[in-house]
Amino acid sequence: MTRVALRPAINQAVETLRSAGVHSPQADAEHLAAHLLGVDRTRLVLTPLVAPELLEDYRALVDRRAQRIPLQHLTGTAAIGEIELAVGPGVFVPRPETELLFAWALAQLETLPHDHTPVVVDLCTGSGALALAIAQARPDADVHAIEIDPAALQWARRNADLRIAEGDTPITLYADDVTDPNLLTEFNGEVDLVVANPPYIPEGAELDPEVADHDPHLALFGGPDGLDVIRRMTPTITRLLRPGGSCAIEHDDTNGSDLAALLAEHGDFTDIVEHPDLAGKPRFVAATRA
Ligand SMILES: C[S@@+](CC[C@H](N)C(=O)[O-])C[C@H]1O[C@@H](n2cnc3c(N)ncnc32)[C@H](O)[C@@H]1O
């Protein structure tokens, strides 16, 4: 059967995506081709020729991406740490920024005595991203994850099952509200680490179509200043952490010092540190329970 060159189709896709306003046209064009071929993007050069039908499928996929459907909804996966998660409509797509919080969390767990089973709580788990990445990296940890949105929770359950099939330690998922004073009361003062990537975008912020039209709004907006959910879940974090336990909360780049001030005013935290992302913008605040 005649095979056709892939590279010209990729080059054309880059131009189509650039014209549509996609921020990373080269990377996305290559990711979509790699997805169809079932190979890693770095190995595309090893497949210079493909079946003509594959190019038809490729152009259809590129057209959908040009309509600003998120790349991860088209490939069906998003990565965090060492794991891949299933994602799609109804759940927030995990972002690369959250890798920094994840790396901080692992470093934090390293400081605990090695004969101690770390208790970890992921507030606002979405697809299960942080909880499952931590469970994969630290099979000894007892990980609990909370999500209020039934659609997102379905994705988290699916991902949790996929990770169990890969041999990871199961996590415990809860359909609950992170601001509820009765949440996980059995763990009051027992938790070593709380991680949270809550909804934190200030209402009215301008968003790309991939975000505004495809991420659930419950996952995005945190009231007028972006801190609504964070403000209301701070008592939960304080209540759950043991003295000396730590937390990290991701936030909008416009309110790093506001969140640090919020935790300082609360009075029960020490070592409140703002952490920047790779672009140097404030991205998460970490603190220790006094
Ligand atoms: C920004 S997404 C983050 C998801 C995941 N942690 C990640 O990093 O990909 C925030 C998640 O918090 C959930 N959420 C919003 N308000 C909540 C609440 N009060 N209690 C529990 N979950 C909540 C949303 O449904 C959404 O899945």
The ligand as an ORCA input file, in Angstrom:
! r2SCAN-3c Opt
* xyz 0 1
  C      -8.836     23.681     39.917
  S      -9.676     22.133     40.033
  C      -8.268     21.167     40.552
  C      -8.395     19.691     40.386
  C      -7.121     18.913     40.751
  N      -6.736     19.142     42.131
  C      -5.974     19.266     39.842
  O      -4.989     19.840     40.288
  O      -6.070     18.972     38.646
  C     -10.635     22.349     41.516
  C     -11.580     21.203     41.883
  O     -12.220     21.533     43.118
  C     -13.573     21.100     43.082
  N     -14.314     21.877     44.090
  C     -14.782     23.147     43.979
  N     -15.366     23.530     45.129
  C     -15.267     22.486     45.994
  C     -15.671     22.273     47.343
  N     -16.278     23.239     48.045
  N     -15.421     21.065     47.908
  C     -14.787     20.085     47.204
  N     -14.361     20.240     45.924
  C     -14.589     21.418     45.327
  C     -13.976     21.346     41.646
  O     -15.119     20.585     41.297
  C     -12.701     20.950     40.896
  O     -12.729     19.589     40.553
*
